[in-house]
Amino acid sequence: MRDNASCRMLIRLWNSKLEQWDTEEVTVPGKPGIGPSDEYLIVSDSFVEPDENGNFINESYTEEELDAVHAFATARLTIDLWENALGHIISWPWCNSIEDRMCIHLYNELVDAVFRKSEQAIIFGTTGNPPKYTCKSFDIVSHETTHAIIESVLPSIHENAGELQYTLVESASDLSPILVQTSIPGLLKKAIRDTHKNLMETSFISEFGEGFGINKNEIRNALFPELNADNYYQRSTIITNFIYVWLVNLITLSKKYSKSKASKNNSFIIKNLLSAIKYRNQNSLFRLFQNHVSKAQPLHPQQS
Ligand SMILES: [Zn+2]
C-alpha cells in the first residue's frame, strides 16, 4: 500500500488429494530484501536473497528457505489485505523505526504458533504427532499475523478482551487466510477447481490449518461450526461459518469475482468485524450480514 512496487514469491498450500504441500507463485507488495525482510517484517535467522529481478521464486530452495519465503509472503499478503480494507497503513504497536519491524520466528520447540507482543514477533513451532512445523501453513501464518494487526488497530485488545471479543478476534484471524485466497484470482480458481466447483464443499479454503490436525486433517472448519462450543476457539467457528457462507454466496453470484469486488467485500467484512470487536456486539454483526445473504449456487471456475 505504500507504493506500487511488487515482487513474485512462493507460498505453500496444502494439497489434500496428494497429501502434500503444493507451491504457488503470488504477487506480493513491496521489494523485500535479504531474509526476506522489509519495513514491516523480517524472518529471523534467514538469509534468502531475491533474484536479479527482485523475486523469490527459485524452484531449488531448500525446505528452510522455502519456509522463510512462504511465511514472509503469507504475512505480507495478510498485512496488505487489512491495509486495503481499512484504507490506512498498519504500524505495529511498538513501532518507532525500521528496527522495530515484526520478527517471524520459524522454528521454536516450545510453542505451536503464537503472536507475542512483548517479543514483537509471531513465533511458530510444531503441532501434531508426528510433529509438523506450523510455519509451513498458509492459514496459521496468516492467522498469527492477523492477531498482530488487530493488536495494532485496537491497542491492548489481547490483554483486555473479554470472552466475546476474543471469540471475534479468533474468527477474524481465521477469516484472513480465506479472504487473501479468495481475492487472488489464481488461488480462487484453484480452490473452485479443487472443490468440484462448489466452495460449500470441504476444501483447503474452508479447512483452517489443513494438514495439521491430530485426528482429522484440519484444526477448524468454516463449514462446520461447533454448536456445542465450550471455548472461544470453537465458538469462533460459528461466526467464521456465517461470514464464509456469506462470502461464498457473493462469489457465486458474481459473474466475475474481480479484485475490486473482492476488495470491497473484504473491506465490509473486516470493518464490521473490527467494529463488533470494539463495541462487543456480535448481534449487530449477524444482522448486518443477514441483510446481504442470498441463495447459494454452484460455482464455475471461469467465474473467478
Ligand atoms: Zn488465534
Residues whose N, C-alpha, C, O or C-beta is under 5 A from the ligand:
A	BS01	ZN	E170 S173
